[in-house]
Amino acid sequence: MTMSLDNHESIRSFVEERYFGNVSEGNIDSVIECFESGARVVIRHGDNPVREFVAGSGGGDTELMEFYEHLCGNYDARFDDFQHFVDLEQQRSACYFKVRLQPKPDGLYSGAGTQELYNCNFFEYRNDRISHMIIYYSNPQADNTDNPTGYPR
């Protein structure tokens, strides 16, 4: 299901409903369909090492699917309070939003408690899919110890 990302509303809908909506529902295959093959995802969190993933890599890079399997397998994730900034001409957007991660009872972090994060994601699009994404997040509850936030260190 491809939608044309040719206006502010289509990008908002793509990001909130198609991408984050499928993450919330745990529909990993549908999440991966939001990305071009070879798309890169970079995750930055404070002073932690940068993590990078590639969609459909098969070339020794960490596969993006692994990140979503971990996230959706261990948390019920909810996203809200979006603020979007769109550059249609350059096919880029950014959004600021809140994330609520509720550990699943049978997940690795079942005793960690619910976390509320503040994220800012930067998207680049090609062929109406994500070609590059940078995720910046802040976990105000973390104390720089072992408070997990979505993917092992």
Residue frames as qw, qx, qy, qz and C-alpha x, y, z in Angstrom:
[[0.000, 0.891, 0.454, 0.000, 0.00, 0.00, 0.00],
 [0.456, -0.006, 0.040, 0.889, 1.86, 3.05, -1.27],
 [0.047, 0.911, 0.380, -0.155, 0.65, 6.57, -0.70],
 [0.486, 0.588, 0.037, 0.645, 2.08, 9.59, -2.44],
 [0.475, -0.587, -0.287, 0.590, 3.98, 11.81, 0.00],
 [0.343, 0.425, 0.314, 0.777, 3.19, 15.01, -1.87],
 [0.218, -0.712, -0.086, -0.662, 1.63, 17.22, 0.81],
 [0.135, -0.444, 0.612, -0.640, 1.80, 17.93, 4.54],
 [0.784, -0.153, 0.246, -0.549, -1.24, 15.78, 5.36],
 [0.924, 0.220, -0.302, -0.078, 0.05, 12.72, 3.45],
 [0.428, 0.426, -0.640, 0.475, 3.36, 12.90, 5.32],
 [0.393, -0.356, 0.494, -0.689, 1.60, 13.37, 8.66],
 [0.904, -0.012, 0.048, -0.426, -0.63, 10.40, 7.93],
 [0.787, 0.359, -0.485, 0.124, 2.29, 8.26, 6.73],
 [0.206, 0.426, -0.661, 0.582, 4.34, 9.00, 9.86],
 [0.431, -0.244, 0.503, -0.708, 1.60, 8.83, 12.50],
 [0.848, 0.074, 0.181, -0.493, -0.74, 6.21, 11.10],
 [0.884, 0.358, -0.296, -0.056, 1.22, 3.99, 8.77],
 [0.471, 0.448, -0.633, 0.420, 4.66, 3.99, 10.42],
 [0.122, -0.292, 0.662, -0.679, 4.01, 4.60, 14.15],
 [0.778, -0.068, 0.089, -0.618, 0.55, 3.02, 14.00],
 [0.892, 0.181, -0.407, -0.071, 2.06, -0.23, 12.78],
 [0.303, 0.360, -0.702, 0.534, 4.82, -0.06, 15.39],
 [0.442, -0.244, 0.443, -0.741, 2.13, 0.33, 18.08],
 [0.890, 0.052, 0.004, -0.452, 0.22, -2.64, 16.71],
 [0.584, -0.400, 0.697, 0.114, 3.37, -4.78, 16.42],
 [0.809, 0.537, 0.231, -0.049, 2.86, -5.20, 12.66],
 [0.470, -0.577, 0.426, 0.514, 6.58, -5.50, 11.94],
 [0.521, 0.248, 0.634, 0.515, 6.25, -6.47, 8.27],
 [0.170, 0.879, 0.398, 0.203, 4.10, -3.38, 7.67],
 [0.323, -0.878, 0.131, 0.329, 6.64, -1.22, 9.52],
 [0.543, -0.282, 0.557, 0.562, 9.47, -2.56, 7.32],
 [0.434, 0.573, 0.588, 0.370, 7.37, -1.82, 4.21],
 [0.025, -0.976, -0.149, 0.158, 7.62, 1.88, 5.15],
 [0.341, -0.717, 0.439, 0.421, 11.35, 1.76, 4.31],
 [0.649, 0.645, -0.360, -0.180, 13.20, 1.55, 1.02],
 [0.963, -0.060, -0.043, 0.261, 15.53, -1.41, 0.72],
 [0.633, 0.249, -0.148, 0.718, 18.89, -0.23, 2.00],
 [0.216, -0.849, -0.063, -0.478, 17.38, 2.58, 4.09],
 [0.478, 0.130, -0.593, 0.635, 19.56, 3.54, 7.04],
 [0.500, -0.784, -0.244, -0.274, 18.29, 4.23, 10.55],
 [0.410, 0.310, -0.505, 0.694, 20.55, 5.94, 13.07],
 [0.564, -0.728, -0.376, -0.106, 19.65, 6.05, 16.78],
 [0.308, 0.407, -0.403, 0.760, 21.24, 8.62, 19.08],
 [0.609, -0.702, -0.337, -0.149, 20.63, 8.71, 22.83],
 [0.478, -0.861, 0.163, 0.056, 22.71, 10.97, 25.04],
 [0.061, -0.747, 0.651, 0.117, 26.28, 9.80, 25.42],
 [0.825, -0.006, 0.564, -0.033, 25.49, 6.22, 24.46],
 [0.287, -0.213, 0.698, 0.620, 27.16, 4.84, 21.33],
 [0.530, 0.361, -0.199, -0.741, 25.34, 5.58, 18.07],
 [0.560, 0.092, 0.823, -0.006, 23.42, 2.57, 16.76],
 [0.366, 0.420, -0.407, -0.724, 22.81, 2.03, 13.04],
 [0.613, 0.201, 0.756, -0.112, 20.49, -0.33, 11.21],
 [0.175, 0.285, -0.576, -0.746, 19.83, -1.06, 7.54],
 [0.755, 0.253, 0.318, -0.514, 16.57, -2.21, 5.95],
 [0.917, 0.375, 0.108, -0.079, 17.01, -5.41, 3.97],
 [0.049, -0.830, 0.528, 0.171, 20.78, -5.26, 4.21],
 [0.989, 0.115, 0.089, 0.032, 21.98, -8.85, 4.13],
 [0.612, 0.639, -0.267, 0.381, 25.46, -7.34, 3.86],
 [0.603, -0.004, -0.512, 0.611, 26.76, -7.64, 7.39],
 [0.140, -0.350, 0.182, -0.908, 24.99, -4.53, 8.73],
 [0.151, 0.202, 0.819, -0.516, 22.56, -4.90, 11.61],
 [0.079, -0.395, -0.752, -0.522, 19.18, -5.58, 10.05],
 [0.282, -0.251, 0.088, -0.922, 16.43, -3.09, 10.83],
 [0.731, -0.278, -0.498, -0.375, 13.99, -5.96, 11.36],
 [0.598, -0.098, -0.652, 0.455, 16.03, -6.98, 14.43],
 [0.015, 0.104, -0.322, 0.941, 15.39, -3.61, 16.08],
 [0.561, -0.178, -0.137, -0.797, 11.61, -3.80, 15.58],
 [0.751, -0.161, -0.636, -0.076, 11.44, -7.46, 16.65],
 [0.415, -0.058, -0.610, 0.673, 13.16, -6.47, 19.89],
 [0.179, -0.093, 0.167, -0.965, 11.02, -3.36, 20.47],
 [0.662, -0.134, -0.262, -0.689, 7.68, -4.98, 19.63],
 [0.717, -0.073, -0.692, 0.040, 8.58, -8.24, 21.35],
 [0.447, -0.135, -0.605, 0.645, 9.34, -6.56, 24.67],
 [0.035, 0.268, 0.302, -0.914, 7.13, -3.46, 24.80],
 [0.205, 0.754, 0.611, 0.126, 3.70, -2.18, 24.01],
 [0.304, -0.142, 0.069, 0.940, 4.63, 1.17, 22.50],
 [0.147, 0.838, 0.525, -0.015, 2.31, 4.17, 22.19],
 [0.371, 0.039, 0.154, 0.915, 3.09, 7.46, 20.46],
 [0.019, 0.846, 0.530, 0.055, 1.27, 10.79, 20.80],
 [0.172, -0.894, -0.054, 0.410, 1.51, 14.58, 20.96],
 [0.677, 0.209, 0.374, 0.599, 3.10, 14.82, 17.51],
 [0.111, 0.876, -0.038, -0.468, 4.43, 18.09, 16.14],
 [0.777, 0.289, 0.412, 0.378, 5.43, 17.86, 12.45],
 [0.005, 0.784, -0.264, -0.562, 7.81, 19.98, 10.39],
 [0.773, 0.345, 0.508, 0.160, 7.68, 19.22, 6.67],
 [0.017, 0.622, -0.428, -0.656, 9.90, 20.23, 3.74],
 [0.810, 0.417, 0.364, -0.193, 7.99, 18.96, 0.71],
 [0.493, 0.802, -0.310, -0.131, 10.50, 20.19, -1.86],
 [0.095, 0.599, -0.788, 0.109, 13.37, 18.24, -0.27],
 [0.827, -0.140, -0.485, -0.246, 11.13, 15.30, 0.75],
 [0.374, 0.107, -0.703, 0.595, 12.12, 15.56, 4.40],
 [0.501, -0.682, -0.200, -0.494, 10.26, 15.89, 7.65],
 [0.229, 0.182, -0.743, 0.602, 10.87, 15.94, 11.36],
 [0.576, -0.579, -0.338, -0.469, 8.52, 15.25, 14.19],
 [0.004, -0.308, 0.685, -0.661, 8.67, 15.68, 17.94],
 [0.729, -0.307, -0.389, -0.472, 6.49, 13.36, 20.02],
 [0.473, -0.470, 0.618, -0.418, 6.06, 11.41, 23.25],
 [0.631, 0.127, -0.751, -0.149, 6.60, 7.67, 23.55],
 [0.653, -0.416, 0.431, -0.463, 5.20, 5.41, 26.24],
 [0.526, 0.276, -0.802, -0.059, 6.87, 2.00, 26.54],
 [0.759, -0.351, 0.303, -0.457, 4.96, -0.50, 28.65],
 [0.005, 0.390, -0.919, -0.061, 7.02, -3.67, 29.19],
 [0.775, -0.054, -0.459, -0.431, 5.26, -6.88, 28.17],
 [0.761, -0.505, 0.290, -0.288, 4.75, -9.32, 31.06],
 [0.956, -0.027, 0.236, 0.174, 6.79, -12.03, 29.29],
 [0.529, 0.792, -0.144, 0.269, 9.42, -9.65, 27.84],
 [0.679, 0.177, -0.376, 0.605, 13.04, -9.07, 28.82],
 [0.106, 0.265, -0.285, 0.915, 12.16, -5.89, 30.73],
 [0.438, -0.557, -0.648, -0.279, 8.99, -7.00, 32.51],
 [0.533, -0.618, -0.421, 0.397, 10.19, -5.55, 35.81],
 [0.414, 0.101, 0.045, 0.903, 11.53, -2.28, 34.42],
 [0.066, 0.655, 0.441, -0.610, 8.32, -0.27, 34.69],
 [0.448, 0.784, 0.396, 0.167, 6.70, 2.00, 32.12],
 [0.436, -0.281, 0.141, 0.843, 8.96, 4.53, 30.47],
 [0.323, 0.891, 0.302, -0.102, 7.99, 7.86, 28.93],
 [0.580, -0.112, 0.310, 0.745, 10.42, 9.14, 26.32],
 [0.272, 0.853, 0.066, -0.441, 10.65, 12.31, 24.29],
 [0.673, 0.072, 0.543, 0.497, 11.73, 11.67, 20.70],
 [0.327, 0.766, -0.131, -0.537, 12.56, 13.70, 17.66],
 [0.722, 0.118, 0.608, 0.308, 12.78, 11.76, 14.42],
 [0.185, 0.655, -0.330, -0.654, 14.16, 13.12, 11.16],
 [0.746, 0.296, 0.596, 0.029, 12.91, 11.45, 7.97],
 [0.144, 0.478, -0.513, -0.698, 14.11, 11.55, 4.38],
 [0.746, 0.334, 0.507, -0.273, 11.84, 10.04, 1.73],
 [0.139, 0.393, -0.679, -0.604, 12.43, 8.53, -1.68],
 [0.360, -0.075, -0.826, -0.427, 9.84, 6.73, -3.77],
 [0.605, -0.461, -0.133, -0.635, 7.21, 7.44, -1.08],
 [0.874, -0.328, -0.329, 0.144, 9.12, 5.45, 1.54],
 [0.416, -0.870, 0.245, 0.097, 11.66, 6.29, 4.23],
 [0.771, 0.509, -0.278, 0.262, 15.18, 6.28, 2.81],
 [0.437, 0.223, -0.531, 0.691, 16.94, 7.58, 5.93],
 [0.511, -0.755, -0.261, -0.317, 15.80, 8.19, 9.50],
 [0.309, 0.295, -0.589, 0.686, 17.56, 9.61, 12.54],
 [0.597, -0.647, -0.445, -0.162, 16.04, 8.98, 15.95],
 [0.159, 0.371, -0.510, 0.759, 17.01, 11.20, 18.88],
 [0.609, -0.580, -0.465, -0.277, 15.48, 10.32, 22.18],
 [0.032, -0.463, 0.540, -0.702, 15.60, 11.37, 25.78],
 [0.650, -0.396, -0.646, -0.053, 14.63, 9.22, 28.69],
 [0.156, -0.686, 0.274, -0.656, 14.23, 11.55, 31.67],
 [0.853, -0.446, 0.075, -0.260, 13.65, 8.53, 33.93],
 [0.894, 0.190, -0.260, 0.310, 16.99, 6.92, 33.08],
 [0.448, -0.866, 0.210, 0.076, 19.85, 7.35, 35.47],
 [0.397, 0.713, -0.575, -0.057, 22.54, 6.20, 33.02],
 [0.448, -0.317, 0.825, -0.139, 22.51, 2.70, 34.47],
 [0.094, 0.020, 0.944, 0.316, 20.66, -0.25, 33.07],
 [0.449, 0.490, 0.451, -0.596, 17.25, 1.33, 32.52],
 [0.402, 0.112, 0.750, 0.514, 16.49, -0.22, 29.08],
 [0.337, 0.600, 0.126, -0.715, 14.94, 1.82, 26.29],
 [0.717, 0.559, 0.028, -0.414, 14.04, -0.29, 23.29],
 [0.842, 0.447, -0.290, 0.089, 17.23, -2.03, 22.17],
 [0.833, -0.433, -0.025, 0.343, 20.18, -3.60, 24.00],
 [0.080, -0.915, 0.316, 0.239, 23.33, -1.53, 24.35]]
